[in-house]
Amino acid sequence: MSRQRFAPFAALERWYVRLFDGVPVRWRRPAKGLFWAAIGLLLVGLLGVWQWSALAIAAVLLIVFVPRYSRVKIGGRDVGRFIFPALILALAIAYPFYYGNQAAGLPQLPIFGPFPQLSTMVGMAVFAIMALGLNFVVGYAGLLDLGYVAFYAMGAYMAGWFASSQFAKQNLRIGAIGVAPGLTGFHFSIWLVLPMAGIATALIGIVIGLPTLRLRGDYLAIVTLGFGEILPQIFTHGDSLFNTGFNLTNGSGGISGIDPPGFGNWIGHHLHLPANYLTLGANSDRAFFWTALVLVMITVFVSARLRSSRLGRAWIAIREDEIAAAAMGIPLMRTKTWAYATGAFFGGVAGAYYAVYNTAAFPDQFQFTISVFILVMVILGGMGNIWGVIFGACFLEYLNLEGLNNIGAWLNNHFGPGGSDFALWHKTLDVPLYEFGIFGIILVVVMLFRPEGLIPSHRQAQELHEGVHDEPLYDVEHDAAIADPA
């Protein structure tokens, strides 16, 4: 079955195939590469990005290597599919150097304004981890989960419990960094807290999943929504748990003063790693961003390996046809629970890391809208496709943190009271006030014109475009042929 291609690019491909028919075979690939490079330069010029930088050059390289005919083989193995992710990763790793260097001359993006700040990039990476975690449940196993925020909250409070002075009557330190002398409480190393948060959240996912995963469809969504509302309420009113006076969560005040990450003086000196992220000053966001990038890479690796594993194929079989999967001997409850626990693990890790970055965890951060927001990321990017989910998460989180503000400023400066002679309105338009309406419009448009998502998996795209229909019975076909011999 042929791959679905975006119509303008398919037409463009047919045109340049005819264009290069007369080119010798040995020069066709370089010629096509130069052609795509010229297209890239044209786009850069049309967007008004005239300042040359490493990012512009990298964008051209991406355009050269993205087409499917660009294959590189090393030792007989096709490694061309790794070129695009490697270039994206190189851009991401180098981003803090260019963002913090005024001499690099990063251009202003049309409408969107400046490039994202490093704090925004950290948020984008964290939500990419959570979206990939939800992709195990929704994209691979086909289970609708509306309570994913519960795992995010559990991970954040795990960081608060084991890396702060929340339990002041206790005094236990295991590899903690940046803890003042005489400060009581549980102070574990952040590198221990992250897997602890993931494991604890996975156990919560199993506890939630066992009684709920027997349900299907809308019933499962409603029950997961209920669990997603229960945990945040426990964290909000956990300052006197069950009226016992035990302060578990500090109530609506949340838990603050979470310990910073770091590698300590000895490791930092010998391996040239930061001893304490908070002592880096202006460079602390760089360290947080690179660490978040490592966590994203780990999540991507696990997602890719599990997708191709026996367990991943069982998830996909359940998503396609649960009855047929059970008939083939797949244990439904155990397989679904694995999906729920795996997604919960990465949600907990992301929640713990974001709480460490913000040095606090507050219950009002874990509203139901966060669950919907992460679900929209998965649907927008493309359910089941790792790169699509990452794109959807980064794009929507950027809009949430910076993009809508920048778009609003551009609109007001060009069409509002920002000094333009052609003013369509005379009161400043606050675009972020309408963020959920804007996200809803984006989702509706994508569902209407590209229901498989912006960057879908091949299987999902084929299903939605080709459809599934029953073959007519032989007798029906025979009778129809007799009735209408023409």
C-alpha positions in Angstrom: 0.0 0.0 0.0 1.5 3.3 -1.0 2.3 6.0 1.5 0.0 9.0 1.8 1.8 12.1 0.8 0.9 15.8 1.2 -0.6 16.8 -2.2 1.6 19.9 -2.9 4.8 17.9 -2.1 3.6 15.0 -4.3 3.0 17.3 -7.2 6.4 19.0 -6.6 8.0 15.6 -6.5 6.4 14.5 -9.9 7.6 17.8 -11.4 11.3 17.5 -10.4 11.3 13.8 -11.4 10.5 14.9 -14.9 13.0 17.8 -14.5 15.9 15.4 -13.7 15.1 12.7 -16.3 18.0 13.9 -18.5 20.5 14.1 -15.7 23.0 11.2 -15.6 22.2 8.7 -12.9 25.4 9.4 -10.8 24.5 13.1 -10.6 20.7 12.7 -9.9 20.9 12.6 -6.2 23.2 15.6 -5.7 21.1 17.5 -8.2 18.0 16.7 -6.3 19.7 17.7 -3.1 20.7 21.0 -4.6 17.1 21.4 -5.8 15.7 21.0 -2.3 18.4 23.2 -0.9 17.3 25.9 -3.3 13.7 25.4 -2.1 14.9 25.8 1.4 16.7 29.0 0.6 13.6 30.3 -1.1 11.4 29.6 1.9 14.0 31.3 4.2 13.9 34.4 1.9 10.1 34.5 1.8 9.9 34.4 5.5 12.2 37.4 5.8 15.0 35.5 7.5 18.0 37.1 5.8 20.5 36.7 8.6 22.6 33.6 8.1 23.2 31.5 11.1 23.9 27.9 11.9 20.2 27.3 12.4 19.4 28.5 8.9 22.1 26.2 7.4 20.8 23.3 9.5 17.3 24.0 8.2 18.6 23.7 4.6 20.3 20.4 5.5 17.1 19.1 7.0 15.3 19.8 3.7 18.1 18.1 1.7 18.0 14.9 3.8 14.3 14.5 4.6 13.1 13.1 1.2 12.8 9.4 1.1 15.2 8.9 -1.7 18.1 10.2 0.5 19.5 6.9 1.7 22.9 6.4 3.3 24.3 2.9 3.7 27.2 2.0 6.0 28.4 -1.6 5.9 25.3 -2.6 3.9 22.9 -1.3 6.6 20.5 1.5 5.8 21.2 4.3 8.2 19.5 7.1 6.3 16.5 7.1 8.6 18.8 8.2 11.5 20.0 11.4 9.7 16.9 13.4 10.4 16.7 12.6 14.1 20.4 13.2 14.5 20.2 16.6 12.9 17.2 17.5 15.1 19.1 16.3 18.2 22.2 18.3 17.1 20.0 21.5 16.8 18.5 20.9 20.2 21.8 20.4 21.9 23.3 23.5 20.3 20.3 25.7 20.9 21.4 27.1 24.3 24.7 28.3 22.8 22.9 30.2 20.0 20.1 31.5 22.1 22.5 32.9 24.7 24.9 34.4 22.2 23.7 37.7 20.8 26.4 37.6 18.1 24.8 34.5 16.6 22.1 36.7 15.2 19.0 34.5 15.7 16.3 36.0 13.5 12.8 36.9 14.5 10.2 34.4 13.5 7.3 35.9 11.4 4.2 36.4 13.6 5.7 34.2 16.4 8.5 36.7 17.3 11.7 35.6 19.0 12.8 32.1 19.5 11.6 30.3 22.7 13.4 31.0 25.9 15.3 28.2 27.6 12.7 28.0 30.4 10.0 27.5 27.7 12.2 24.8 26.1 12.4 23.0 29.4 8.6 23.0 29.6 8.3 21.7 26.1 10.7 18.8 26.8 8.8 17.9 30.0 5.4 17.9 28.2 7.0 15.9 25.4 7.8 13.2 28.0 4.3 13.2 29.3 2.8 13.1 25.9 5.0 10.1 25.0 3.9 8.5 28.2 0.2 9.0 27.3 1.0 7.7 23.8 1.6 4.3 25.3 -2.0 4.2 26.6 -3.8 6.1 23.8 -1.6 5.7 20.7 -0.4 2.1 21.2 -3.1 0.4 23.2 -6.0 2.5 22.1 -7.3 3.2 25.6 -8.9 6.6 26.2 -7.4 8.1 29.4 -8.8 11.4 30.7 -7.0 11.3 34.1 -3.4 11.4 33.1 -2.8 14.5 35.2 -3.0 12.3 38.3 0.4 10.7 37.4 1.9 14.1 36.7 0.8 15.2 40.2 2.0 12.1 41.9 5.5 12.5 40.4 5.6 16.1 41.4 4.7 15.3 45.0 7.1 12.5 45.2 9.8 15.1 44.5 8.3 17.2 47.2 8.2 14.4 49.8 11.7 13.1 49.2 13.7 16.2 48.3 12.4 18.9 50.7 11.7 19.6 54.4 8.1 18.6 54.1 8.5 15.9 56.8 10.5 18.1 59.2 10.4 15.5 62.0 12.6 13.2 59.9 16.2 13.6 59.1 17.6 11.4 56.3 20.0 12.4 53.5 21.1 10.3 50.6 23.3 12.1 48.1 21.4 15.3 48.3 22.9 18.5 46.8 22.5 22.0 48.1 21.0 21.2 51.4 21.8 23.7 54.2 23.3 22.3 57.4 20.7 21.6 60.1 17.8 21.3 57.6 15.6 18.3 58.4 13.4 16.2 56.2 14.0 13.6 53.6 16.7 14.8 51.2 17.4 12.2 48.5 19.5 12.8 45.4 17.3 14.0 42.6 18.8 11.2 40.4 17.2 8.8 42.9 14.0 10.7 43.2 13.2 10.6 39.5 13.2 6.7 39.2 11.4 6.5 42.6 8.7 8.9 41.3 8.4 6.8 38.1 8.1 3.5 40.0 5.6 4.9 42.6 3.5 6.4 39.8 3.6 3.1 37.9 2.3 1.3 41.0 -0.5 3.9 41.2 -1.2 3.3 37.6 -1.6 -0.5 38.3 -3.9 0.2 41.2 -6.0 2.5 39.1 -5.9 0.2 36.0 -6.9 -3.1 37.6 -10.5 -2.1 38.4 -11.0 0.2 35.4 -9.4 -1.5 32.4 -12.2 -4.1 32.3 -14.3 -1.3 30.9 -14.2 0.0 27.3 -14.7 3.2 25.4 -16.7 5.9 27.1 -17.0 4.0 30.3 -13.2 3.8 30.6 -12.8 7.5 29.9 -15.3 8.4 32.6 -13.7 6.2 35.2 -10.2 7.5 34.5 -11.6 11.0 34.6 -12.9 10.3 38.1 -9.5 9.0 39.3 -7.8 12.0 37.7 -10.0 14.2 39.9 -9.5 12.2 43.1 -5.7 12.5 43.4 -5.5 16.3 43.0 -8.3 16.7 45.6 -6.2 14.5 48.0 -3.2 16.7 47.4 -5.3 19.9 47.9 -6.8 18.7 51.2 -3.9 16.6 52.5 -2.7 18.9 55.2 -4.7 17.0 57.7 -5.2 13.6 56.1 -8.5 12.0 57.3 -8.6 14.5 60.2 -5.6 12.8 61.8 -3.5 15.9 61.8 -0.8 14.3 59.6 0.4 16.9 57.0 1.0 14.9 53.9 0.8 17.6 51.2 0.7 20.9 53.0 -2.7 21.5 51.5 -3.3 24.4 49.1 0.0 25.9 50.0 1.8 23.1 48.2 5.4 22.0 48.9 8.2 24.4 48.2 11.9 24.4 48.7 12.6 21.3 46.6 16.3 20.5 46.4 18.2 21.3 43.2 19.8 18.6 41.0 23.5 18.3 40.7 26.4 15.8 40.7 28.3 17.0 43.8 31.8 18.4 44.1 33.8 15.2 43.5 31.9 14.0 40.4 31.6 17.5 39.1 35.3 18.1 39.4 36.4 14.8 37.8 33.8 14.5 35.1 33.3 18.3 34.5 29.6 18.1 35.4 27.8 20.8 37.4 28.0 20.2 41.1 24.8 22.2 41.8 22.5 23.5 39.0 21.4 26.5 41.0 25.0 27.7 41.5 25.4 28.1 37.7 23.6 31.4 37.7 22.4 32.4 34.2 23.6 29.0 32.9 21.3 27.0 35.2 18.6 26.8 32.5 21.1 25.3 30.1 21.8 22.5 32.5 18.1 21.9 33.2 17.3 21.9 29.4 20.1 19.4 28.6 19.0 17.1 31.4 15.4 17.3 30.1 16.7 16.5 26.7 18.4 13.4 28.0 15.1 12.3 29.6 13.3 12.8 26.3 15.9 10.7 24.5 15.5 7.9 27.1 11.7 8.1 26.7 12.0 8.0 22.9 14.3 5.0 23.1 12.0 3.1 25.3 9.0 4.0 23.2 10.7 2.8 20.0 11.9 -0.4 21.5 8.6 -1.3 23.1 6.7 -0.4 19.9 8.6 -3.1 18.1 8.6 -5.6 20.9 6.1 -8.5 21.5 4.4 -6.3 24.1 4.1 -3.4 21.7 2.6 -5.6 19.0 0.1 -6.9 21.6 -0.9 -3.3 22.4 -1.5 -2.6 18.7 -3.5 -5.8 18.3 -5.8 -4.7 21.2 -6.2 -1.3 19.7 -7.1 -2.8 16.3 -9.6 -5.4 17.5 -9.8 -6.4 21.2 -12.0 -9.4 20.6 -9.7 -10.8 17.9 -6.6 -10.1 20.1 -8.3 -12.1 23.0 -9.1 -14.9 20.5 -5.4 -15.0 19.5 -4.4 -15.6 23.2 -3.3 -12.1 24.2 -4.1 -11.6 28.0 -6.1 -8.4 27.8 -6.0 -7.2 31.4 -2.3 -7.9 31.8 -1.4 -6.2 28.5 -3.6 -3.2 29.2 -2.2 -2.8 32.7 1.4 -2.8 31.3 0.4 0.0 29.0 -1.1 2.0 31.8 1.8 1.4 34.1 4.4 2.3 31.5 2.6 5.5 30.6 2.2 6.4 34.3 6.0 5.8 34.9 7.0 8.5 32.4 4.3 10.8 33.6 5.7 10.5 37.1 9.3 11.1 36.0 8.2 14.2 34.0 6.2 15.5 37.0 9.0 15.0 39.4 11.5 16.8 37.1 9.2 19.7 36.5 8.7 20.1 40.2 12.4 20.1 40.7 12.8 22.7 38.0 10.2 24.9 39.6 11.5 24.1 43.1 7.8 23.6 44.2 4.6 21.5 43.7 1.2 23.2 44.0 -2.1 21.4 43.7 -3.6 24.1 41.4 -1.1 23.0 38.8 -2.9 19.7 38.3 -6.3 20.6 36.9 -8.4 18.4 34.6 -7.5 20.7 31.7 -3.9 19.4 31.9 -5.1 15.9 31.0 -7.1 17.2 28.0 -4.1 19.4 27.0 -1.8 16.4 26.9 -4.4 14.3 25.1 -4.7 17.0 22.4 -0.9 16.9 22.0 -1.0 13.2 21.2 -4.0 13.6 18.8 -2.6 16.7 17.1 0.8 15.2 16.5 -0.3 11.8 15.4 -1.3 8.9 17.7 1.2 6.1 17.8 4.0 8.1 16.1 6.8 9.1 18.4 8.0 12.1 16.3 4.4 13.3 15.8 3.7 13.2 19.5 6.9 15.2 20.3 6.0 17.8 17.7 2.4 18.1 19.0 3.7 18.5 22.6 6.4 21.0 21.8 4.1 23.1 19.5 1.2 23.4 21.9 3.3 23.9 25.0 5.2 26.7 23.1 1.9 28.3 22.3 0.8 28.0 25.9 3.9 29.6 27.4 5.0 32.1 24.8 3.5 31.7 21.4 0.0 33.1 22.1 1.5 36.1 23.8 3.8 36.8 20.9 1.0 36.3 18.4 -1.2 38.7 20.3 1.6 41.3 20.4 2.1 41.0 16.6 -1.7 41.3 16.0 -2.0 44.4 18.2 1.0 46.1 16.6 -0.3 45.5 13.1 -4.1 45.6 13.4 -4.7 47.0 16.8 -3.8 50.1 19.0 -0.1 49.4 18.7 0.7 52.2 16.4 -0.6 50.9 13.1 -2.5 53.3 10.8 -4.7 50.4 9.7 -6.4 49.6 13.0 -9.2 47.0 13.0 -9.8 47.3 16.8 -9.1 50.0 19.3 -8.7 47.9 22.4 -5.7 45.6 23.1 -6.5 42.0 22.3 -5.4 39.6 25.0 -5.0 36.4 22.9 -4.0 34.1 25.8 -7.4 34.6 27.3 -8.8 32.5 24.5 -6.2 29.8 24.6 -8.5 26.9 25.1 -10.8 28.2 22.3 -7.8 28.5 20.0 -6.6 25.0 20.9 -10.1 23.7 20.3 -10.2 25.3 16.9 -6.8 23.8 16.0 -8.0 20.4 17.0 -11.3 20.7 15.0 -9.4 21.8 11.9 -6.9 19.0 12.2 -9.6 16.4 12.8 -11.5 17.7 9.7 -8.6 17.9 7.3 -6.0 15.5 8.7 -7.7 13.1 11.2 -4.6 11.0 11.6 -2.6 13.9 13.0 0.1 16.1 11.5 2.8 13.4 11.6 0.9 10.1 11.8 2.1 6.6 12.0 1.8 4.8 8.6 -0.7 2.3 10.0 -3.0 5.0 11.4 -2.9 7.0 8.2 -3.7 4.0 6.1 -6.6 3.0 8.3 -8.2 6.4 8.3 -7.7 7.0 4.6 -8.4 3.6 3.2 -11.0 2.5 5.8 -12.1 -1.0 6.6 -15.0 -2.6 4.9 -16.5 -6.1 4.8 -16.1 -8.1 1.7 -19.6 -8.9 0.2 -20.7 -12.5 0.1 -20.3 -14.5 -3.1 -24.1 -15.0 -3.3 -24.7 -11.3 -3.1 -22.2 -10.5 -5.8 -23.6 -13.3 -8.0 -27.2 -12.1 -7.6 -26.1 -8.5 -8.3 -24.3 -9.6 -11.5 -27.4 -11.5 -12.7 -29.7 -8.5 -12.0 -27.4 -6.1 -13.8 -25.4 -8.0 -16.4 -23.9 -4.7 -17.8 
